[in-house]
Each structure stands twice: as C-alpha cells, then as structure tokens.
Amino acid sequence: MTSDRAALKQDFFAVRDVLTEVWNPVGVGGLPADEYDSYVWPIVRLLRENPDDATLAAHLITLERDYFARNIEAPQLAPVIKALRALGIEATEGCES
C-alpha cells in the first residue's frame, strides 16, 4: 500500500510539473505551484487508463474551453501529450485509479 501511495504522489507531482511548465493555458510565468492542481488527479487517472493521444487531447481541449475560454486544436497540444507520455504513468496492478 505504501508503495502505491508513493507512486501516486510521484505521479501527481510529475503531472503537476508538466501542466505548469508545458501546458500552462494561463500563459504567464510565476504562477503558484498549485495553480493547476485541480486538474492533476483526473489526468493521473486518465494516464493510468492508458488512453490514446486523441483521448488525452480531448480532455485537455475540454479543460481549455470550459475553464480558460480558449479554443485550441489537438495538434497544438502535441508537446503536452508528449511530455505526459514521457512520464511513463500507467496502471499498476492492485492500485485503484
């Protein structure tokens, strides 16, 4: 159980970094570290379900539209998806997602 909790914590902070450094729909620097925290857990859960890139893009497009009033296309999210994939987050046996 402890290793599952540690893995989830590591995943949280890794996704948080990608959202802040690569995604950053607010588009400004110097944001608080927790600026995008409300979006992290759903993305961790999604990554653990091993979605295809279109599913990841659709999730981010919805966030940008609904919370940031931005219209963005999937190709513009390629760097974000690449960075999220590079984290290597995937479902682990015996760990609820």
VEXFITOR-779070 format. One record per residue: residue in three letters; x, y, z of N, C-alpha, C, O in turn. Coordinates in Angstrom, 2 decimals, decimal comma. Each point is the difference from the previous one (the first is absolute). Layout:
BEGIN
<rec res="ALA" n_u="X" n_v="Y" n_w="Z" ca_u="X" ca_v="Y" ca_w="Z" c_u="X" c_v="Y" c_w="Z" o_u="X" o_v="Y" o_w="Z"/>
...
***
This chain:
BEGIN
<rec res="MET" n_u="0,82" n_v="-1,19" n_w="0,00" ca_u="-0,82" ca_v="1,19" ca_w="0,00" c_u="0,86" c_v="1,25" c_w="0,00" o_u="-0,28" o_v="0,97" o_w="-0,71"/>
<rec res="THR" n_u="1,33" n_v="-0,99" n_w="1,51" ca_u="0,87" ca_v="1,18" ca_w="0,07" c_u="0,63" c_v="0,29" c_w="-1,35" o_u="0,10" o_v="1,16" o_w="-0,40"/>
<rec res="SER" n_u="0,34" n_v="-2,19" n_w="-0,31" ca_u="0,63" ca_v="0,24" ca_w="-1,30" c_u="-1,01" c_v="0,55" c_w="-1,00" o_u="0,36" o_v="0,81" o_w="-0,85"/>
<rec res="ASP" n_u="-1,63" n_v="-1,25" n_w="0,94" ca_u="-1,03" ca_v="0,55" ca_w="-0,87" c_u="-0,21" c_v="1,48" c_w="0,29" o_u="-0,13" o_v="0,82" o_w="-0,91"/>
<rec res="ARG" n_u="0,08" n_v="-0,48" n_w="2,19" ca_u="-0,18" ca_v="1,40" ca_w="0,40" c_u="1,19" c_v="0,84" c_w="-0,47" o_u="-0,18" o_v="1,12" o_w="-0,49"/>
<rec res="ALA" n_u="1,37" n_v="-1,65" n_w="0,64" ca_u="1,20" ca_v="0,72" ca_w="-0,44" c_u="-0,01" c_v="0,20" c_w="-1,51" o_u="0,36" o_v="1,07" o_w="-0,50"/>
<rec res="ALA" n_u="-0,78" n_v="-2,10" n_w="-0,23" ca_u="-0,07" ca_v="0,10" ca_w="-1,46" c_u="-1,02" c_v="1,05" c_w="-0,42" o_u="0,25" o_v="0,78" o_w="-0,92"/>
<rec res="LEU" n_u="-1,40" n_v="-0,76" n_w="1,59" ca_u="-1,03" ca_v="0,99" ca_w="-0,33" c_u="0,50" c_v="1,41" c_w="0,29" o_u="-0,25" o_v="0,93" o_w="-0,77"/>
<rec res="LYS" n_u="0,95" n_v="-0,77" n_w="1,87" ca_u="0,54" ca_v="1,32" ca_w="0,36" c_u="1,02" c_v="0,45" c_w="-1,05" o_u="0,01" o_v="1,16" o_w="-0,40"/>
<rec res="GLN" n_u="0,83" n_v="-2,08" n_w="-0,02" ca_u="1,00" ca_v="0,30" ca_w="-1,02" c_u="-0,70" c_v="0,38" c_w="-1,31" o_u="0,40" o_v="0,96" o_w="-0,67"/>
<rec res="ASP" n_u="-1,44" n_v="-1,71" n_w="0,30" ca_u="-0,75" ca_v="0,30" ca_w="-1,22" c_u="-0,63" c_v="1,39" c_w="0,09" o_u="0,02" o_v="0,76" o_w="-0,97"/>
<rec res="PHE" n_u="-0,59" n_v="-0,44" n_w="2,14" ca_u="-0,64" ca_v="1,30" ca_w="0,19" c_u="0,99" c_v="1,13" c_w="-0,29" o_u="-0,30" o_v="0,91" o_w="-0,78"/>
<rec res="PHE" n_u="1,46" n_v="-0,97" n_w="1,39" ca_u="0,96" ca_v="1,09" ca_w="-0,16" c_u="0,59" c_v="0,04" c_w="-1,41" o_u="0,33" o_v="1,08" o_w="-0,50"/>
<rec res="ALA" n_u="-0,19" n_v="-2,24" n_w="-0,13" ca_u="0,50" ca_v="-0,02" ca_w="-1,37" c_u="-1,00" c_v="0,65" c_w="-0,96" o_u="0,39" o_v="0,81" o_w="-0,85"/>
<rec res="VAL" n_u="-1,67" n_v="-1,15" n_w="0,99" ca_u="-1,03" ca_v="0,60" ca_w="-0,85" c_u="-0,12" c_v="1,49" c_w="0,31" o_u="-0,15" o_v="0,81" o_w="-0,92"/>
<rec res="ARG" n_u="0,22" n_v="-0,46" n_w="2,18" ca_u="-0,06" ca_v="1,42" ca_w="0,39" c_u="1,08" c_v="0,79" c_w="-0,72" o_u="-0,26" o_v="1,09" o_w="-0,51"/>
<rec res="ASP" n_u="1,47" n_v="-1,63" n_w="0,47" ca_u="1,10" ca_v="0,69" ca_w="-0,68" c_u="-0,29" c_v="0,18" c_w="-1,48" o_u="0,25" o_v="1,07" o_w="-0,56"/>
<rec res="VAL" n_u="-0,78" n_v="-2,10" n_w="-0,10" ca_u="-0,32" ca_v="0,11" ca_w="-1,43" c_u="-1,07" c_v="1,06" c_w="-0,22" o_u="0,10" o_v="0,81" o_w="-0,92"/>
<rec res="LEU" n_u="-1,12" n_v="-0,82" n_w="1,76" ca_u="-1,07" ca_v="0,99" ca_w="-0,18" c_u="0,52" c_v="1,42" c_w="0,18" o_u="-0,41" o_v="0,91" o_w="-0,73"/>
<rec res="THR" n_u="1,29" n_v="-0,72" n_w="1,67" ca_u="0,54" ca_v="1,34" ca_w="0,26" c_u="1,01" c_v="0,43" c_w="-1,05" o_u="-0,02" o_v="1,14" o_w="-0,46"/>
<rec res="GLU" n_u="0,91" n_v="-2,05" n_w="0,09" ca_u="1,12" ca_v="0,37" ca_w="-0,87" c_u="-0,29" c_v="-0,14" c_w="-1,49" o_u="0,55" o_v="0,74" o_w="-0,80"/>
<rec res="VAL" n_u="-1,42" n_v="-1,68" n_w="0,42" ca_u="-0,23" ca_v="-0,25" ca_w="-1,42" c_u="-1,39" c_v="0,47" c_w="-0,43" o_u="-0,14" o_v="0,68" o_w="-1,02"/>
<rec res="TRP" n_u="-0,88" n_v="-1,05" n_w="1,77" ca_u="-1,38" ca_v="0,34" ca_w="-0,38" c_u="-0,28" c_v="1,47" c_w="0,26" o_u="-0,18" o_v="0,76" o_w="-0,96"/>
<rec res="ASN" n_u="0,14" n_v="-0,34" n_w="2,20" ca_u="-0,16" ca_v="1,39" ca_w="0,44" c_u="-0,97" c_v="0,83" c_w="-0,84" o_u="0,42" o_v="0,94" o_w="-0,67"/>
<rec res="PRO" n_u="-1,72" n_v="-1,28" n_w="0,69" ca_u="-0,96" ca_v="0,75" ca_w="-0,80" c_u="-0,18" c_v="1,46" c_w="0,44" o_u="-0,48" o_v="0,82" o_w="-0,78"/>
<rec res="VAL" n_u="0,86" n_v="-0,50" n_w="2,00" ca_u="-0,06" ca_v="1,39" ca_w="0,45" c_u="1,05" c_v="0,81" c_w="-0,76" o_u="-0,20" o_v="1,18" o_w="-0,29"/>
<rec res="GLY" n_u="1,33" n_v="-1,83" n_w="-0,02" ca_u="1,00" ca_v="0,62" ca_w="-0,84" c_u="0,91" c_v="1,01" c_w="0,65" o_u="0,64" o_v="0,80" o_w="-0,68"/>
<rec res="VAL" n_u="-0,56" n_v="-0,82" n_w="2,00" ca_u="0,91" ca_v="0,92" ca_w="0,68" c_u="0,92" c_v="-0,79" c_w="0,92" o_u="-0,35" o_v="-1,09" o_w="0,45"/>
<rec res="GLY" n_u="1,49" n_v="1,64" n_w="-0,19" ca_u="0,93" ca_v="-0,61" ca_w="0,93" c_u="-0,27" c_v="0,48" c_w="1,42" o_u="-0,79" o_v="0,91" o_w="0,22"/>
<rec res="GLY" n_u="1,46" n_v="-1,54" n_w="0,71" ca_u="-0,11" ca_v="0,42" ca_w="1,38" c_u="-1,31" c_v="-0,37" c_w="0,68" o_u="-0,35" o_v="0,58" o_w="1,02"/>
<rec res="LEU" n_u="-0,36" n_v="-1,54" n_w="-1,59" ca_u="-1,25" ca_v="-0,45" ca_w="0,62" c_u="0,31" c_v="-0,81" c_w="1,25" o_u="1,09" o_v="-0,57" o_w="0,12"/>
<rec res="PRO" n_u="-2,02" n_v="0,52" n_w="0,82" ca_u="0,20" ca_v="-0,86" ca_w="1,17" c_u="0,16" c_v="-1,46" c_w="-0,45" o_u="-0,60" o_v="-0,41" o_w="-1,00"/>
<rec res="ALA" n_u="1,38" n_v="-0,36" n_w="1,72" ca_u="0,25" ca_v="-1,39" ca_w="-0,37" c_u="-1,28" c_v="-0,81" c_w="-0,11" o_u="-0,07" o_v="-0,96" o_w="-0,76"/>
<rec res="ASP" n_u="-0,95" n_v="1,35" n_w="1,52" ca_u="-1,24" ca_v="-0,76" ca_w="0,01" c_u="-1,07" c_v="0,54" c_w="-0,97" o_u="-1,17" o_v="-0,38" o_w="0,11"/>
<rec res="GLU" n_u="1,54" n_v="1,23" n_w="-1,01" ca_u="-0,94" ca_v="0,65" ca_w="-0,91" c_u="-0,91" c_v="-1,00" c_w="-0,73" o_u="-1,19" o_v="0,26" o_w="-0,17"/>
<rec res="TYR" n_u="1,73" n_v="-1,37" n_w="-0,28" ca_u="-0,77" ca_v="-0,96" ca_w="-0,79" c_u="-0,31" c_v="-1,28" c_w="0,77" o_u="-0,37" o_v="-1,01" o_w="-0,61"/>
<rec res="ASP" n_u="0,52" n_v="1,03" n_w="1,92" ca_u="-0,17" ca_v="-1,23" ca_w="0,79" c_u="-1,37" c_v="-0,65" c_w="-0,17" o_u="-0,10" o_v="-1,22" o_w="0,07"/>
<rec res="SER" n_u="-0,94" n_v="1,99" n_w="-0,28" ca_u="-1,33" ca_v="-0,61" ca_w="-0,13" c_u="-0,12" c_v="-0,84" c_w="-1,27" o_u="-0,95" o_v="-0,78" o_w="-0,13"/>
<rec res="TYR" n_u="1,88" n_v="0,92" n_w="-0,80" ca_u="-0,03" ca_v="-0,77" ca_w="-1,25" c_u="0,93" c_v="-1,21" c_w="0,04" o_u="-0,07" o_v="-0,86" o_w="-0,87"/>
<rec res="VAL" n_u="0,93" n_v="0,79" n_w="1,88" ca_u="1,03" ca_v="-1,04" ca_w="0,03" c_u="-0,58" c_v="-1,39" c_w="0,20" o_u="0,27" o_v="-0,89" o_w="-0,81"/>
<rec res="TRP" n_u="-1,06" n_v="0,67" n_w="1,87" ca_u="-0,48" ca_v="-1,36" ca_w="0,28" c_u="-0,80" c_v="-0,59" c_w="-1,14" o_u="0,19" o_v="-1,18" o_w="-0,32"/>
<rec res="PRO" n_u="-1,09" n_v="1,93" n_w="-0,33" ca_u="-0,71" ca_v="-0,59" ca_w="-1,14" c_u="0,95" c_v="-0,42" c_w="-1,13" o_u="-0,25" o_v="-0,98" o_w="-0,68"/>
<rec res="ILE" n_u="1,33" n_v="1,73" n_w="0,50" ca_u="0,96" ca_v="-0,36" ca_w="-1,05" c_u="0,81" c_v="-1,23" c_w="0,42" o_u="0,27" o_v="-0,87" o_w="-0,83"/>
<rec res="VAL" n_u="0,12" n_v="0,80" n_w="2,09" ca_u="0,70" ca_v="-1,20" ca_w="0,49" c_u="-0,89" c_v="-1,22" c_w="-0,22" o_u="0,45" o_v="-1,03" o_w="-0,51"/>
<rec res="ARG" n_u="-1,72" n_v="1,15" n_w="0,90" ca_u="-0,94" ca_v="-1,12" ca_w="-0,18" c_u="-0,11" c_v="-0,38" c_w="-1,48" o_u="0,03" o_v="-1,18" o_w="-0,34"/>
<rec res="LEU" n_u="-0,15" n_v="2,17" n_w="-0,51" ca_u="-0,11" ca_v="-0,25" ca_w="-1,43" c_u="1,25" c_v="-0,69" c_w="-0,53" o_u="-0,11" o_v="-0,97" o_w="-0,76"/>
<rec res="LEU" n_u="1,28" n_v="1,44" n_w="1,15" ca_u="1,25" ca_v="-0,62" ca_w="-0,45" c_u="0,09" c_v="-1,45" c_w="0,45" o_u="0,52" o_v="-0,85" o_w="-0,72"/>
<rec res="ARG" n_u="-1,01" n_v="0,56" n_w="1,92" ca_u="0,04" ca_v="-1,38" ca_w="0,51" c_u="-0,96" c_v="-0,91" c_w="-0,75" o_u="0,10" o_v="-1,23" o_w="0,12"/>
<rec res="GLU" n_u="-1,01" n_v="1,80" n_w="-0,88" ca_u="-0,91" ca_v="-0,78" ca_w="-0,83" c_u="0,58" c_v="-0,25" c_w="-1,39" o_u="-0,65" o_v="-0,62" o_w="-0,84"/>
<rec res="ASN" n_u="1,86" n_v="1,12" n_w="0,59" ca_u="0,70" ca_v="-0,16" ca_w="-1,27" c_u="-0,83" c_v="0,49" c_w="-1,19" o_u="-0,28" o_v="-0,77" o_w="-0,92"/>
<rec res="PRO" n_u="-0,11" n_v="2,04" n_w="0,94" ca_u="-0,81" ca_v="0,53" ca_w="-1,10" c_u="0,83" c_v="0,22" c_w="-1,26" o_u="1,23" o_v="0,07" o_w="0,06"/>
<rec res="ASP" n_u="-1,91" n_v="0,04" n_w="-1,18" ca_u="0,72" ca_v="0,38" ca_w="-1,20" c_u="0,19" c_v="1,52" c_w="0,02" o_u="-0,58" o_v="0,70" o_w="0,83"/>
<rec res="ASP" n_u="1,38" n_v="-0,21" n_w="-1,75" ca_u="0,31" ca_v="1,43" ca_w="-0,02" c_u="-1,24" c_v="0,86" c_w="-0,24" o_u="-0,11" o_v="1,10" o_w="0,53"/>
<rec res="ALA" n_u="-0,82" n_v="-1,61" n_w="-1,33" ca_u="-1,23" ca_v="0,75" ca_w="-0,28" c_u="-0,82" c_v="0,21" c_w="1,27" o_u="-0,60" o_v="1,06" o_w="0,19"/>
<rec res="THR" n_u="0,57" n_v="-2,06" n_w="0,67" ca_u="-0,73" ca_v="0,11" ca_w="1,26" c_u="0,66" c_v="1,01" c_w="0,93" o_u="-0,68" o_v="0,81" o_w="0,63"/>
<rec res="LEU" n_u="2,00" n_v="-0,85" n_w="-0,55" ca_u="0,72" ca_v="0,99" ca_w="0,80" c_u="-0,25" c_v="1,41" c_w="-0,54" o_u="-0,27" o_v="0,93" o_w="0,76"/>
<rec res="ALA" n_u="0,37" n_v="-0,79" n_w="-2,06" ca_u="-0,22" ca_v="1,31" ca_w="-0,61" c_u="-1,42" c_v="0,49" c_w="0,26" o_u="-0,20" o_v="1,17" o_w="0,33"/>
<rec res="ALA" n_u="-0,78" n_v="-2,05" n_w="-0,46" ca_u="-1,39" ca_v="0,39" ca_w="0,22" c_u="-0,20" c_v="0,50" c_w="1,44" o_u="-0,73" o_v="0,96" o_w="0,23"/>
<rec res="HIS" n_u="1,37" n_v="-1,63" n_w="0,71" ca_u="-0,12" ca_v="0,43" ca_w="1,40" c_u="0,59" c_v="1,40" c_w="0,18" o_u="-0,62" o_v="0,86" o_w="0,64"/>
<rec res="LEU" n_u="1,79" n_v="-0,63" n_w="-1,17" ca_u="0,65" ca_v="1,32" ca_w="0,13" c_u="-0,76" c_v="1,07" c_w="-0,76" o_u="-0,10" o_v="1,14" o_w="0,47"/>
<rec res="ILE" n_u="-0,45" n_v="-1,47" n_w="-1,62" ca_u="-0,79" ca_v="0,96" ca_w="-0,78" c_u="-1,23" c_v="0,42" c_w="0,80" o_u="-0,35" o_v="1,18" o_w="0,04"/>
<rec res="THR" n_u="-0,29" n_v="-2,14" n_w="0,61" ca_u="-1,17" ca_v="0,31" ca_w="0,82" c_u="0,37" c_v="0,92" c_w="1,16" o_u="-0,71" o_v="0,96" o_w="0,29"/>
<rec res="LEU" n_u="1,83" n_v="-1,26" n_w="0,37" ca_u="0,44" ca_v="0,87" ca_w="1,10" c_u="0,26" c_v="1,42" c_w="-0,50" o_u="-0,44" o_v="0,97" o_w="0,62"/>
<rec res="GLU" n_u="1,13" n_v="-0,86" n_w="-1,72" ca_u="0,33" ca_v="1,33" ca_w="-0,52" c_u="-1,26" c_v="0,77" c_w="-0,39" o_u="-0,10" o_v="1,20" o_w="0,24"/>
<rec res="ARG" n_u="-0,84" n_v="-1,90" n_w="-0,85" ca_u="-1,24" ca_v="0,66" ca_w="-0,41" c_u="-0,86" c_v="0,40" c_w="1,21" o_u="-0,46" o_v="1,13" o_w="0,09"/>
<rec res="ASP" n_u="0,26" n_v="-2,07" n_w="0,82" ca_u="-0,93" ca_v="0,21" ca_w="1,11" c_u="0,55" c_v="0,90" c_w="1,11" o_u="-0,76" o_v="0,75" o_w="0,62"/>
<rec res="TYR" n_u="2,05" n_v="-0,82" n_w="-0,36" ca_u="0,56" ca_v="0,73" ca_w="1,13" c_u="0,86" c_v="1,20" c_w="-0,37" o_u="0,23" o_v="0,89" o_w="0,81"/>
<rec res="PHE" n_u="0,25" n_v="-0,88" n_w="-2,06" ca_u="0,88" ca_v="1,10" ca_w="-0,39" c_u="-0,52" c_v="0,76" c_w="-1,21" o_u="0,66" o_v="0,92" o_w="-0,50"/>
<rec res="ALA" n_u="-1,85" n_v="-1,30" n_w="0,02" ca_u="-0,64" ca_v="0,66" ca_w="-1,14" c_u="0,94" c_v="0,10" c_w="-1,21" o_u="0,06" o_v="1,01" o_w="-0,69"/>
<rec res="ARG" n_u="0,67" n_v="-2,10" n_w="0,47" ca_u="0,93" ca_v="-0,05" ca_w="-1,13" c_u="-0,44" c_v="-1,09" c_w="-0,96" o_u="-0,39" o_v="-1,09" o_w="0,42"/>
<rec res="ASN" n_u="0,46" n_v="1,39" n_w="-1,69" ca_u="-0,24" ca_v="-1,01" ca_w="-1,03" c_u="1,34" c_v="-0,45" c_w="-0,53" o_u="0,74" o_v="0,78" o_w="-0,61"/>
<rec res="ILE" n_u="-0,44" n_v="-2,03" n_w="0,83" ca_u="1,30" ca_v="-0,54" ca_w="-0,40" c_u="-0,25" c_v="-1,29" c_w="-0,78" o_u="-0,98" o_v="-0,70" o_w="0,26"/>
<rec res="GLU" n_u="1,84" n_v="0,40" n_w="-1,17" ca_u="-0,11" ca_v="-1,20" ca_w="-0,82" c_u="0,99" c_v="-1,06" c_w="0,50" o_u="1,03" o_v="0,33" o_w="0,58"/>
<rec res="ALA" n_u="-1,37" n_v="-1,57" n_w="-0,82" ca_u="0,83" ca_v="-1,12" ca_w="0,47" c_u="1,47" c_v="0,12" c_w="-0,41" o_u="0,87" o_v="-0,26" o_w="0,84"/>
<rec res="PRO" n_u="-0,54" n_v="0,65" n_w="-2,08" ca_u="1,42" ca_v="0,08" ca_w="-0,36" c_u="0,80" c_v="0,97" c_w="0,88" o_u="1,20" o_v="-0,19" o_w="0,20"/>
<rec res="GLN" n_u="-1,85" n_v="1,23" n_w="0,31" ca_u="0,69" ca_v="0,95" ca_w="0,86" c_u="0,37" c_v="-0,62" c_w="1,35" o_u="0,86" o_v="0,52" o_w="0,71"/>
<rec res="LEU" n_u="-1,51" n_v="-1,62" n_w="-0,37" ca_u="0,25" ca_v="-0,66" ca_w="1,28" c_u="1,05" c_v="-1,10" c_w="-0,11" o_u="0,30" o_v="-0,66" o_w="1,00"/>
<rec res="ALA" n_u="0,25" n_v="0,45" n_w="-2,17" ca_u="0,99" ca_v="-1,07" ca_w="-0,20" c_u="1,16" c_v="0,07" c_w="1,00" o_u="0,39" o_v="-1,04" o_w="0,53"/>
<rec res="PRO" n_u="0,18" n_v="2,22" n_w="-0,23" ca_u="1,09" ca_v="0,03" ca_w="0,98" c_u="-0,44" c_v="-0,41" c_w="1,40" o_u="0,76" o_v="-0,62" o_w="0,74"/>
<rec res="VAL" n_u="-1,99" n_v="0,96" n_w="-0,38" ca_u="-0,51" ca_v="-0,35" ca_w="1,32" c_u="-0,20" c_v="-1,51" c_w="0,08" o_u="0,38" o_v="-0,64" o_w="0,98"/>
<rec res="ILE" n_u="-0,99" n_v="0,07" n_w="-2,01" ca_u="-0,23" ca_v="-1,44" ca_w="-0,02" c_u="1,32" c_v="-0,75" c_w="0,00" o_u="0,14" o_v="-1,01" o_w="0,69"/>
<rec res="LYS" n_u="0,82" n_v="1,49" n_w="-1,45" ca_u="1,32" ca_v="-0,63" ca_w="-0,02" c_u="0,63" c_v="0,03" c_w="1,39" o_u="0,56" o_v="-1,00" o_w="0,45"/>
<rec res="ALA" n_u="-0,66" n_v="2,12" n_w="0,23" ca_u="0,57" ca_v="0,13" ca_w="1,35" c_u="-0,72" c_v="-0,90" c_w="0,99" o_u="0,64" o_v="-0,61" o_w="0,86"/>
<rec res="LEU" n_u="-1,96" n_v="0,52" n_w="-0,97" ca_u="-0,76" ca_v="-0,88" ca_w="0,89" c_u="0,36" c_v="-1,47" c_w="-0,26" o_u="0,16" o_v="-0,77" o_w="0,95"/>
<rec res="ARG" n_u="-0,03" n_v="0,39" n_w="-2,19" ca_u="0,38" ca_v="-1,38" ca_w="-0,36" c_u="1,40" c_v="-0,32" c_w="0,53" o_u="0,26" o_v="-1,12" o_w="0,44"/>
<rec res="ALA" n_u="0,63" n_v="2,08" n_w="-0,49" ca_u="1,38" ca_v="-0,21" ca_w="0,44" c_u="0,08" c_v="-0,32" c_w="1,49" o_u="1,01" o_v="-0,54" o_w="0,47"/>
<rec res="LEU" n_u="-2,05" n_v="0,87" n_w="0,28" ca_u="-0,01" ca_v="-0,29" ca_w="1,43" c_u="-0,11" c_v="-1,49" c_w="0,28" o_u="0,37" o_v="-0,46" o_w="1,08"/>
<rec res="GLY" n_u="-0,86" n_v="-0,31" n_w="-2,05" ca_u="-0,11" ca_v="-1,44" ca_w="0,16" c_u="-1,05" c_v="-0,44" c_w="1,01" o_u="0,12" o_v="-1,08" o_w="0,58"/>
<rec res="ILE" n_u="-1,14" n_v="1,89" n_w="-0,39" ca_u="-1,06" ca_v="-0,35" ca_w="0,95" c_u="-0,93" c_v="-1,00" c_w="-0,66" o_u="-0,52" o_v="0,23" o_w="-1,10"/>
<rec res="GLU" n_u="0,31" n_v="-1,33" n_w="1,77" ca_u="-0,91" ca_v="-1,02" ca_w="-0,49" c_u="-0,62" c_v="-0,73" c_w="1,17" o_u="0,47" o_v="0,12" o_w="1,13"/>
<rec res="ALA" n_u="-1,51" n_v="-0,85" n_w="-1,40" ca_u="-0,68" ca_v="-0,74" ca_w="1,06" c_u="0,96" c_v="-0,99" c_w="0,64" o_u="0,79" o_v="-0,65" o_w="-0,67"/>
<rec res="THR" n_u="-0,90" n_v="0,56" n_w="1,98" ca_u="0,78" ca_v="-1,00" ca_w="0,73" c_u="-0,97" c_v="-0,97" c_w="0,65" o_u="-1,02" o_v="0,41" o_w="0,55"/>
<rec res="GLU" n_u="1,33" n_v="-1,68" n_w="-0,63" ca_u="-0,87" ca_v="-1,02" ca_w="0,54" c_u="-0,21" c_v="0,22" c_w="1,49" o_u="0,94" o_v="0,25" o_w="0,74"/>
<rec res="GLY" n_u="-2,21" n_v="-0,36" n_w="-0,32" ca_u="-0,32" ca_v="0,15" ca_w="1,40" c_u="-0,11" c_v="1,43" c_w="0,47" o_u="-0,19" o_v="0,24" o_w="1,19"/>
<rec res="CYS" n_u="0,30" n_v="0,70" n_w="-2,10" ca_u="-0,11" ca_v="1,41" ca_w="0,35" c_u="-1,24" c_v="0,56" c_w="-0,66" o_u="-0,13" o_v="-0,05" o_w="-1,22"/>
<rec res="GLU" n_u="-0,78" n_v="0,59" n_w="2,01" ca_u="-1,19" ca_v="0,60" ca_w="-0,56" c_u="0,37" c_v="1,28" c_w="-0,71" o_u="0,85" o_v="0,76" o_w="0,46"/>
<rec res="SER" n_u="-1,49" n_v="-0,54" n_w="-1,58" ca_u="0,23" ca_v="1,26" ca_w="-0,71" c_u="-1,18" c_v="0,90" c_w="0,11" o_u="0,02" o_v="1,11" o_w="-0,54"/>
***
